[in-house]
Amino acid sequence: MKNRILVSAACAATLLLGGCLSDSGSGDVALSDLPKPAVGGDQQLYRATLRRTSFGIPHITADDYASMGYAYGYAQAEDNLCLLAEDTLTIRGLRSRYLGPDGTYTIPANGATTTNLNADFFWRFVATEEAIAPFRSASDPEVIDASAGYVAGYNRYLAEIRDGKHPDRHQACRDADWLLALEEADMYRRYFRLAVLASSSVFVDGIATAAPPAGLDEVLPAAETLLQQLADAGVGGSGDLAFPLGGELPIGSNMYGLSAGASRSGESMLFGNPHFPWEKTERLYLAHLKVGEDAEIMGAALYGLPAVLIGFNEHFAWSHTVSTAYRFTFYELTLNPADPTQYLYEGEFVDMTAEDITVETLQADGSVGSETRTLYRSQYGPMLQFEVSGIPVLNWSSLKAYTLRDANAENARLLNQFFRWNRADSFEEFVSLHGSVLGVPWVNTVATGPGKPAYYGDITVVPNVPDGKVTECLTALSPVFGELAPGLPLLDGARAVCQWDSDADAPAPGVFGPGNLPSLTRDDWVHNCNDSYWATNPAQPLTGFAAIIGDEETPRTLRTRKCMQQVIQRLDGSDGRPGSTGFDLANLQDTVLDSSLMSEQLARNAVLDAYCPLGTLPGSSGLPVDISEACTVLRAWDGRNNLASVGGHIWREFWRNIDPLPVESPDKWLMPFDPADPVNTPAMLNVLSPLVMTAFADGVQRLQDAGIPLDAAMGDIQVSGIHDKVIPVFGGEGFEGSFTIASSRGDGLSDGTYDVTYGNSYIQTVTWGDDGQPRAEGFVTYSQSTDPASPWFSDMTEEYSAKRWIRFPWAEADIAADPALISQPLVELVRK
């Protein structure tokens, strides 16, 4: 072991006199050797040990939450300073001031893309002091202390950068004028931003640019007219739309909870694998946190959150997947024809609330200008406008306007949920807290523990809008959303009866309580792979819940079908794996990374038997496409997308063209969906359909046009899209029914490769030994740091590429024995 950045003896003496930082030189004073000074009422002592094992995994030990947060903030800044600094600009609404108004702002996790200027207006308007104040005032003391500590630790590292230390690090931002110190309010803005990731922040443009009509506009298109316009534009349903109307969030996840009935040894296991962006702040960061005798937890969190959001300890393990429930509703407002900023409510016109917002903008000549907009709120929330394919669906006219109420903008329980989970002493307490706090914003949860059952719950923040209320509060445009986004209510904002209901067992008004939300506990297995709760275990369907939460007795995605199939086949032994039935850690790990495809299992033989004897097929251009080489390659293909697999890219491009066809279309499946068999139906691809024939020809043609050899191995053409060296990546896309996700969304193959920027992210497989201690292995697939100068920029990605599972050190003996162990005491005494 080597000591890096120890507290010097001189600093120890100074500490007693009123304050200092542990210095950046080497020394021989460990944290336990330092005196602990008396701390005055206006002072805060941060005192923690930050150790790192192989791959830069932080292990933080502190006596209090403030000091834990301090070390966590320091570690995350050390690994990801520039990314965190840019996010600070974003949530303060300062992108235009420092990066220019015309630059692009994206939220990869929800698909939103806009300009810096619109982003600034949006965040200034929604993440106000009034909006974030409840997130602080309602937070537990542990949340408040850890948040303050995180700010101090981040700023400690920032001060070191400004002092010229760590000279090779963070070249992208270390000298930038936008590298700003963090403030405590930034933490609560970040928590708010996380809360609304699956709701308000999807509509950045629609909220940031919403304005009343400049003149008289009495055009009210009928629902039938809008639906026809959308159909003419090629929009046929939710599958053609971006999130949230298109259903699945651009981020997804897979997870299993396996109890005794699914385990070879009888011991429970958990697999968790969020499919998150490999870029921006929705990356996940792995850490091990110990706070005195109060809490010890290990796992991952999104950047900027000083807690574990997905993780494990000796009592339980859990994971999350994005839920299908909607977190908001639209309201239609009937306006005063003489004043489009007044709306009818209970027979009287009510004024909207206007807010003038000014955003500073960096000009091309280096000067700073400004732009001012007036944005409006109703009693429900921000006004917005919404277009689909250039067609105004929610338009602010002289007669009608639209507003949004977001349940998660009111969810000040969010951080309490995770901090209380991190402190829980048992599996039973974990499950109880799920419903009693009810602060999980937009994800399903699966959990288990040593000797415990498998638990699933979509116990999340959902607007309390029963199906009967939707029917009672219909508007003229409700049929449009019934077609575009089944389950998403558009309610009449003129009547009090259309306000959200409240449940007696809910912790706050306006949301469903746990008694009206789906959950399931079993002695064998539960899963979720981003479809609704309905087939959590197909042997015990969950039904009878409001449509806003999810769909029931409907086809599952190919990925979900693969997700269920893998467990069923492992339990009956039909998956071809050796040994007895059931899971152990080794065959669980083999299963979740094997890169096979549901679409291939359902259709490859039928496709090849129907098309390959023909030699050519007509493409959409009208010209014949030679498919003979593609057929030869696909017949030899192993049906997977492992690095050595040859042919998967041909199948992917074919299925990319198939995917937009509706599941119920006779051009897709000949055997229809059967609710009694959601794993195996629908089936029998209609290979005689001209649409399917053309899809195959076009897929082959696309690869030929891109210059990609048809006999290329996946490892030669699918690589990390974020690293400065070539790292091959196995896996496939969700639309083709891959469980193992490697996604290159938006990649046009122009450079001859699939450049992976989404997909498998934090992966954990967890079980417990005879001693009751957790045994966990996994990856952070994109590695811990976004700084190319960091030793932890790509090291875990290379291990992931080789499928070399990494042991997550939990026991003290394992941490101490790690050959790469670095120990860093962190001490600072500051005035509050």
SEDREN-188138 format. One record per residue (C-alpha): residue in one letter; z negated, y, x negated. Coordinates in steps of 0.1 Angstrom, whole numbers, padded with zeros to 4 digits, always signed. Layout:
<kevos>
AZYX
...
</kevos>
This chain:
<kevos>
M+0000+0000+0000
K+0006+0036-0011
N-0010+0067+0001
R+0012+0096+0010
I-0002+0131+0018
L-0039+0126+0015
V-0065+0153+0020
S-0074+0168-0012
A-0110+0174-0024
A-0104+0211-0024
C-0093+0210+0012
A-0124+0190+0021
A-0146+0217+0008
T-0126+0244+0025
L-0127+0225+0057
L-0165+0230+0059
L-0160+0267+0055
G-0137+0272+0085
G-0104+0254+0083
C-0075+0240+0064
L-0047+0215+0065
S-0045+0183+0047
D-0021+0191+0019
S+0012+0176+0009
G+0003+0165-0025
S-0010+0131-0035
G-0047+0124-0038
D-0073+0098-0034
V-0094+0110-0005
A-0090+0089+0027
L-0100+0102+0061
S-0132+0082+0062
D-0142+0099+0029
L-0141+0134+0043
P-0171+0151+0058
K-0168+0159+0095
P-0176+0196+0099
A-0195+0212+0127
V-0170+0226+0152
G-0177+0258+0170
G-0169+0266+0206
D-0138+0284+0197
Q-0125+0258+0173
Q-0106+0225+0176
L-0108+0198+0150
Y-0078+0174+0148
R-0086+0144+0128
A-0065+0112+0128
T-0049+0086+0106
L-0012+0081+0108
R+0000+0048+0093
R+0035+0036+0093
T+0046+0000+0089
S+0082-0012+0083
F+0109+0006+0101
G+0087+0037+0104
I+0066+0024+0133
P+0036+0048+0136
H+0001+0034+0141
I-0022+0062+0150
T-0060+0060+0150
A-0081+0088+0163
D-0115+0094+0179
D-0102+0116+0207
Y-0070+0123+0226
A-0064+0157+0211
S-0063+0141+0176
M-0041+0113+0188
G-0017+0138+0203
Y-0018+0157+0170
A-0007+0128+0149
Y+0019+0118+0175
G+0034+0153+0175
Y+0035+0153+0137
A+0051+0119+0136
Q+0078+0127+0162
A+0086+0160+0145
E+0089+0143+0111
D+0114+0118+0126
N+0132+0140+0152
L+0126+0177+0146
C+0160+0191+0154
L+0164+0171+0186
L+0130+0182+0198
A+0137+0218+0188
E+0169+0219+0208
D+0151+0205+0238
T+0126+0233+0235
L+0154+0258+0238
T+0167+0240+0268
I+0136+0239+0289
R+0128+0276+0281
G+0163+0286+0292
L+0173+0299+0257
R+0204+0280+0249
S+0227+0309+0255
R+0206+0332+0234
Y+0208+0310+0203
L+0238+0287+0208
G+0261+0309+0229
P+0267+0308+0267
D+0300+0288+0266
G+0286+0258+0247
T+0282+0225+0265
Y+0250+0212+0278
T+0247+0175+0288
I+0220+0153+0301
P+0234+0119+0291
A+0207+0101+0311
N+0219+0114+0345
G+0255+0124+0338
A+0251+0162+0342
T+0274+0183+0321
T+0276+0221+0323
T+0276+0252+0301
N+0247+0266+0282
L+0247+0295+0306
N+0244+0275+0337
A+0217+0253+0321
D+0197+0284+0313
F+0199+0297+0348
F+0190+0263+0362
W+0159+0257+0340
R+0147+0294+0344
F+0149+0290+0381
V+0134+0256+0387
A+0109+0251+0357
T+0090+0283+0365
E+0054+0290+0357
E+0046+0283+0393
A+0064+0250+0392
I+0048+0237+0361
A+0012+0250+0368
P+0003+0220+0390
F+0015+0196+0363
R-0013+0211+0341
S-0040+0218+0366
A-0038+0183+0382
S-0037+0165+0349
D-0066+0144+0336
P-0085+0158+0306
E-0069+0132+0284
V-0034+0145+0293
I-0044+0181+0286
D-0061+0173+0253
A-0032+0150+0240
S-0006+0176+0251
A-0024+0204+0232
G-0028+0181+0202
Y+0009+0172+0202
V+0018+0209+0201
A-0005+0215+0171
G+0008+0184+0153
Y+0044+0194+0159
N+0037+0229+0147
R+0019+0216+0116
Y+0050+0198+0105
L+0072+0228+0114
A+0050+0249+0091
E+0055+0225+0063
I+0093+0228+0068
R+0090+0266+0068
D+0070+0264+0036
G+0099+0246+0019
K+0083+0211+0020
H+0104+0180+0027
P+0134+0197+0012
D+0160+0171+0020
R+0150+0167+0056
H+0164+0181+0089
Q+0194+0199+0074
A+0209+0205+0108
C+0181+0229+0119
R+0156+0236+0092
D+0170+0271+0085
A+0181+0278+0121
D+0168+0308+0140
W+0163+0285+0170
L+0137+0263+0152
L+0108+0277+0173
A+0072+0268+0173
L+0061+0247+0203
E+0038+0261+0230
E+0015+0242+0254
A+0036+0254+0283
D+0066+0236+0267
M+0049+0203+0272
Y+0045+0208+0309
R+0081+0220+0312
R+0091+0188+0295
Y+0070+0167+0319
F+0086+0185+0348
R+0121+0179+0333
L+0113+0142+0330
A+0101+0142+0366
V+0133+0156+0381
L+0157+0136+0358
A+0169+0116+0388
S+0170+0144+0413
S+0172+0182+0409
S+0186+0182+0373
V+0216+0162+0385
F+0227+0194+0404
V+0225+0219+0375
D+0258+0236+0383
G+0253+0235+0421
I+0219+0252+0419
A+0227+0276+0390
T+0258+0290+0408
A+0247+0289+0444
A+0253+0322+0461
P+0258+0335+0497
P+0294+0343+0507
A+0307+0377+0497
G+0323+0381+0531
L+0325+0365+0565
D+0331+0327+0561
E+0328+0309+0594
V+0347+0278+0584
L+0328+0246+0593
P+0349+0216+0585
A+0342+0186+0607
A+0328+0154+0591
E+0361+0136+0599
T+0381+0163+0581
L+0359+0161+0550
L+0361+0123+0549
Q+0398+0125+0552
Q+0401+0151+0524
L+0379+0129+0502
A+0400+0099+0510
D+0431+0118+0501
A+0415+0127+0468
G+0408+0091+0461
V+0371+0092+0469
G+0365+0061+0489
G+0327+0057+0488
S+0297+0058+0466
G+0313+0038+0439
D+0337+0066+0432
L+0309+0092+0428
A+0287+0102+0400
F+0249+0097+0402
P+0230+0103+0424
L+0255+0098+0452
G+0272+0069+0433
G+0240+0049+0432
E+0231+0037+0398
L+0218+0062+0373
P+0239+0064+0341
I+0208+0049+0325
G+0198+0014+0336
S+0175-0014+0325
N+0168-0051+0326
M+0133-0067+0329
Y+0116-0100+0336
G+0080-0109+0344
L+0075-0146+0337
S+0043-0164+0347
A+0031-0200+0344
G+0058-0214+0367
A+0086-0201+0344
S+0069-0207+0310
R+0070-0238+0288
S+0035-0232+0276
G+0020-0219+0308
E+0014-0185+0292
S+0030-0154+0307
M+0057-0135+0291
L+0074-0101+0296
F+0109-0089+0287
G+0117-0052+0289
N+0149-0035+0279
P+0158+0000+0292
H+0195+0009+0289
F+0191+0045+0278
P+0213+0070+0258
W+0213+0067+0221
E+0214+0105+0219
K+0193+0134+0231
T+0157+0133+0243
E+0160+0103+0266
R+0158+0081+0235
L+0127+0060+0233
Y+0102+0061+0204
L+0079+0032+0194
A+0043+0038+0185
H+0008+0021+0184
L-0020+0043+0196
K-0057+0038+0193
V-0082+0063+0206
G-0118+0054+0198
E-0131+0026+0220
D-0113+0041+0250
A-0077+0029+0246
E-0054+0009+0225
I-0018+0005+0235
M+0016-0001+0218
G+0051+0006+0231
A+0077+0032+0237
A+0079+0067+0252
L+0106+0093+0257
Y+0105+0120+0231
G+0079+0146+0236
L+0054+0126+0256
P+0022+0116+0239
A+0017+0083+0257
V+0032+0049+0260
L+0056+0046+0290
I+0066+0009+0284
G+0043-0013+0264
F+0016-0038+0260
N-0019-0046+0248
E-0043-0076+0249
H-0047-0072+0287
F-0011-0067+0301
A+0025-0058+0293
W+0049-0039+0315
S+0084-0024+0317
H+0105-0003+0339
T+0140-0001+0354
V+0156+0027+0373
S+0150+0024+0410
T+0176+0027+0438
A+0154+0050+0459
Y+0164+0086+0464
R+0138+0112+0453
F+0151+0141+0473
T+0167+0150+0506
F+0192+0176+0515
Y+0185+0200+0544
E+0212+0218+0564
L+0202+0254+0573
T+0216+0273+0603
L+0221+0309+0591
N+0219+0343+0607
P+0256+0353+0611
A+0246+0388+0602
D+0226+0378+0571
P+0235+0346+0552
T+0201+0347+0534
Q+0182+0341+0566
Y+0179+0307+0582
L+0166+0294+0615
Y+0133+0276+0617
E+0115+0268+0649
G+0135+0294+0668
E+0131+0323+0644
F+0151+0335+0614
V+0132+0332+0581
D+0141+0350+0549
M+0151+0330+0518
T+0132+0339+0487
A+0155+0357+0462
E+0149+0357+0425
D+0167+0378+0399
I+0171+0360+0366
T+0184+0375+0334
V+0196+0353+0306
E+0203+0366+0271
T+0236+0356+0256
L+0247+0354+0220
Q+0281+0371+0216
A+0309+0362+0193
D+0302+0392+0171
G+0265+0382+0167
S+0252+0408+0192
V+0230+0398+0221
G+0241+0406+0256
S+0228+0395+0290
E+0238+0382+0324
T+0219+0385+0356
R+0221+0363+0388
T+0203+0363+0420
L+0193+0327+0430
Y+0177+0317+0463
R+0151+0293+0476
S+0143+0281+0511
Q+0109+0267+0521
Y+0123+0233+0511
G+0135+0242+0476
P+0165+0257+0458
M+0197+0265+0475
L+0227+0246+0462
Q+0264+0240+0467
F+0280+0206+0460
E+0316+0196+0454
V+0333+0162+0451
S+0367+0162+0433
G+0370+0199+0440
I+0363+0195+0477
P+0333+0216+0489
V+0310+0192+0507
L+0279+0213+0509
N+0292+0248+0511
W+0273+0281+0516
S+0292+0298+0545
S+0282+0325+0569
L+0269+0299+0594
K+0255+0270+0573
A+0239+0265+0539
Y+0222+0237+0521
T+0190+0233+0502
L+0172+0205+0485
R+0136+0193+0486
D+0126+0172+0455
A+0096+0150+0458
N+0093+0147+0420
A+0092+0185+0415
E+0059+0181+0434
N+0048+0150+0414
A+0020+0164+0393
R+0005+0129+0390
L+0032+0117+0366
L+0013+0119+0333
N-0020+0107+0349
Q-0002+0075+0359
F+0007+0066+0323
F-0024+0078+0307
R-0045+0058+0331
W-0024+0028+0325
N-0028+0032+0288
R-0066+0032+0293
A-0067+0003+0318
D-0089-0027+0309
S-0072-0054+0328
F-0040-0065+0345
E-0057-0061+0379
E-0066-0025+0371
F-0030-0018+0360
V-0017-0031+0394
S-0043-0012+0413
L-0035+0021+0395
H+0002+0017+0404
G-0006+0024+0440
S-0037+0045+0438
V-0021+0071+0415
L+0014+0067+0427
G+0029+0089+0400
V+0058+0068+0388
P+0088+0091+0393
W+0119+0070+0395
V+0115+0035+0380
N+0106+0000+0392
T+0078-0017+0374
V+0073-0053+0363
A+0040-0064+0347
T+0021-0095+0337
G-0008-0104+0314
P-0023-0134+0296
G-0028-0161+0323
K-0017-0136+0350
P+0010-0137+0377
A+0042-0118+0375
Y+0041-0085+0394
Y+0069-0062+0407
G+0066-0029+0424
D+0089-0001+0434
I+0057+0019+0440
T+0073+0053+0432
V+0076+0088+0446
V+0099+0086+0476
P+0103+0112+0503
N+0086+0099+0535
V+0117+0098+0556
P+0117+0067+0578
D+0150+0056+0593
G+0140+0069+0627
K+0136+0104+0613
V+0170+0103+0598
T+0184+0094+0632
E+0164+0121+0649
C+0174+0148+0624
L+0211+0142+0621
T+0235+0171+0614
A+0272+0174+0618
L+0278+0164+0582
S+0254+0134+0582
P+0283+0109+0587
V+0298+0122+0554
F+0267+0111+0535
G+0264+0079+0555
E+0298+0071+0540
L+0294+0086+0506
A+0257+0078+0499
P+0241+0054+0523
G+0204+0059+0524
L+0205+0096+0513
P+0193+0118+0542
L+0209+0151+0552
L+0183+0166+0576
D+0182+0194+0601
G+0163+0222+0584
A+0158+0242+0616
R+0131+0219+0631
A+0096+0212+0620
V+0099+0176+0632
C+0124+0171+0603
Q+0098+0178+0577
W+0088+0148+0557
D+0060+0126+0571
S+0028+0117+0554
D+0011+0083+0550
A-0027+0078+0551
D-0026+0058+0519
A-0004+0082+0500
P-0021+0104+0473
A-0001+0135+0484
P+0016+0147+0516
G+0053+0140+0521
V+0057+0107+0502
F+0055+0071+0512
G+0022+0054+0505
P+0021+0020+0488
G+0018+0002+0521
N+0054+0013+0529
L+0068+0006+0494
P+0080-0028+0482
S+0060-0050+0458
L+0058-0087+0450
T+0034-0110+0430
R+0045-0145+0421
D+0034-0174+0399
D+0068-0180+0385
W+0091-0149+0380
V+0102-0115+0391
H+0130-0094+0378
N+0148-0061+0383
C+0182-0051+0368
N+0187-0019+0388
D+0197-0032+0422
S+0172-0027+0450
Y+0140-0046+0455
W+0155-0070+0480
A+0162-0099+0457
T+0134-0094+0432
N+0130-0132+0435
P+0158-0146+0457
A+0134-0172+0470
Q+0113-0145+0486
P+0135-0115+0497
L+0117-0082+0504
T+0129-0066+0537
G+0119-0040+0562
F+0118-0009+0541
A+0133+0025+0548
A+0169+0029+0538
I+0160+0058+0515
I+0142+0033+0492
G+0171+0008+0489
D+0196-0015+0505
E+0189-0050+0518
E+0210-0081+0523
T+0239-0065+0504
P+0259-0077+0474
R+0242-0074+0440
T+0260-0060+0409
L+0275-0085+0385
R+0247-0076+0360
T+0220-0083+0385
R+0236-0116+0394
K+0237-0125+0357
C+0201-0114+0355
M+0190-0138+0382
Q+0213-0166+0371
Q+0198-0167+0336
V+0163-0174+0349
I+0174-0199+0375
Q+0195-0219+0350
R+0167-0219+0324
L+0143-0232+0350
D+0166-0260+0361
G+0180-0267+0326
S+0216-0260+0335
D+0221-0233+0309
G+0228-0258+0281
R+0199-0248+0259
P+0180-0276+0242
G+0146-0288+0250
S+0125-0288+0281
T+0131-0264+0310
G+0113-0230+0311
F+0110-0201+0287
D+0093-0197+0254
L+0097-0166+0233
A+0125-0180+0212
N+0148-0191+0241
L+0139-0159+0260
Q+0152-0139+0230
D+0183-0160+0227
T+0190-0156+0264
V+0187-0118+0266
L+0210-0112+0236
D+0236-0139+0242
S+0262-0114+0254
S+0278-0136+0280
L+0295-0122+0311
M+0292-0129+0348
S+0328-0118+0355
E+0341-0142+0329
Q+0322-0171+0345
L+0335-0162+0379
A+0372-0156+0371
R+0385-0164+0337
N+0399-0198+0344
A+0416-0187+0376
V+0431-0157+0360
L+0446-0176+0330
D+0458-0204+0352
A+0476-0180+0375
Y+0491-0155+0351
C+0497-0172+0317
P+0525-0194+0328
L+0544-0163+0338
G+0545-0147+0303
T+0548-0112+0317
L+0532-0092+0345
P+0543-0059+0360
G+0522-0029+0349
S+0515+0002+0369
S+0543+0019+0351
G+0567-0005+0367
L+0576-0021+0334
P+0568-0057+0325
V+0539-0063+0300
D+0540-0093+0277
I+0507-0111+0282
S+0514-0142+0262
E+0493-0133+0231
A+0465-0121+0253
C+0465-0154+0271
T+0463-0173+0238
V+0434-0153+0227
L+0415-0155+0260
R+0419-0193+0262
A+0401-0196+0228
W+0375-0169+0236
D+0339-0181+0237
G+0332-0160+0268
R+0308-0137+0250
N+0307-0104+0233
N+0289-0114+0201
L+0301-0099+0168
A+0323-0129+0160
S+0336-0133+0196
V+0374-0128+0198
G+0390-0117+0231
G+0362-0099+0249
H+0379-0066+0247
I+0409-0079+0266
W+0387-0091+0294
R+0368-0058+0294
E+0399-0037+0298
F+0412-0060+0326
W+0378-0058+0344
R+0376-0020+0339
N+0406-0018+0362
I+0392-0044+0387
D+0358-0028+0389
P+0367+0002+0412
L+0379-0022+0440
P+0352-0024+0467
V+0332-0056+0467
E+0343-0063+0503
S+0380-0057+0496
P+0401-0089+0502
D+0420-0078+0471
K+0389-0086+0450
W+0370-0117+0463
L+0382-0144+0486
M+0347-0159+0492
P+0326-0132+0508
F+0291-0122+0501
D+0264-0144+0517
P+0229-0129+0519
A+0215-0165+0516
D+0232-0168+0481
P+0231-0134+0464
V+0235-0150+0429
N+0268-0169+0435
T+0285-0147+0461
P+0310-0131+0464
A+0333-0153+0444
M+0369-0166+0439
L+0388-0136+0425
N+0420-0130+0445
V+0444-0136+0416
L+0474-0134+0440
S+0467-0098+0448
P+0492-0074+0432
L+0463-0051+0424
V+0446-0077+0403
M+0479-0087+0386
T+0485-0051+0377
A+0450-0047+0365
F+0454-0075+0340
A+0488-0061+0327
D+0474-0026+0324
G+0444-0038+0305
V+0466-0055+0279
Q+0488-0025+0277
R+0459-0002+0271
L+0448-0021+0240
Q+0484-0023+0227
D+0488+0015+0232
A+0455+0021+0213
G+0467-0001+0184
I+0438-0025+0188
P+0447-0061+0178
L+0444-0085+0207
D+0428-0110+0183
A+0402-0086+0170
A+0366-0097+0167
M+0341-0076+0188
G+0322-0068+0156
D+0353-0052+0141
I+0359-0029+0171
Q+0325-0021+0186
V+0302+0000+0165
S+0273+0024+0167
G+0286+0058+0178
I+0257+0078+0163
H+0253+0066+0127
D+0269+0078+0095
K+0280+0043+0085
V+0297+0014+0103
I+0271-0008+0121
P+0287-0034+0144
V+0271-0038+0178
F+0273-0068+0201
G+0271-0067+0239
G+0292-0056+0268
E+0294-0032+0298
G+0274-0035+0330
F+0306-0033+0351
E+0319-0066+0336
G+0286-0083+0343
S+0271-0082+0309
F+0233-0085+0307
T+0234-0074+0270
I+0245-0038+0272
A+0266-0018+0247
S+0283+0010+0264
S+0308+0035+0250
R+0311+0057+0281
G+0338+0083+0278
D+0352+0067+0247
G+0390+0067+0250
L+0396+0041+0222
S+0415+0069+0204
D+0400+0059+0171
G+0405+0022+0177
T+0369+0013+0184
Y+0343+0013+0211
D+0317+0038+0199
V+0284+0028+0214
T+0262+0057+0226
Y+0244+0040+0255
G+0229+0006+0262
N+0201-0016+0250
S+0175+0008+0235
Y+0139-0002+0233
I+0135-0040+0236
Q+0102-0058+0239
T+0094-0095+0243
V+0057-0100+0248
T+0034-0130+0252
W-0002-0137+0241
G-0016-0162+0216
D-0045-0186+0219
D-0067-0158+0206
G-0058-0135+0235
Q-0039-0111+0212
P-0004-0099+0221
R+0025-0112+0202
A+0054-0088+0205
E+0089-0087+0190
G+0118-0064+0196
F+0138-0034+0185
V+0145+0002+0188
T+0182-0004+0187
Y+0192+0031+0175
S+0162+0033+0151
Q+0132+0057+0151
S+0147+0088+0136
T+0177+0111+0144
D+0176+0127+0109
P+0202+0111+0086
A+0179+0118+0057
S+0152+0097+0071
P+0146+0062+0058
W+0143+0052+0094
F+0176+0066+0106
S+0195+0033+0109
D+0173+0005+0095
M+0163-0010+0128
T+0199-0008+0141
E+0210-0030+0112
E+0184-0055+0121
Y+0194-0054+0157
S+0231-0059+0148
A+0221-0091+0130
K+0198-0102+0158
R+0168-0103+0134
W+0139-0098+0158
I+0112-0075+0144
R+0075-0083+0148
F+0056-0054+0162
P+0023-0053+0142
W-0007-0052+0165
A-0036-0068+0147
E-0053-0049+0119
A-0046-0077+0095
D-0009-0076+0102
I-0008-0038+0098
A-0027-0039+0065
A-0005-0067+0052
D+0028-0049+0059
P+0045-0044+0025
A+0059-0010+0035
L+0026+0004+0048
I+0021+0041+0043
S-0012+0058+0053
Q-0014+0095+0060
P-0047+0112+0071
L-0041+0143+0091
V-0068+0169+0095
E-0067+0205+0108
L-0095+0228+0120
V-0081+0256+0141
R-0093+0284+0164
K-0084+0278+0200
</kevos>
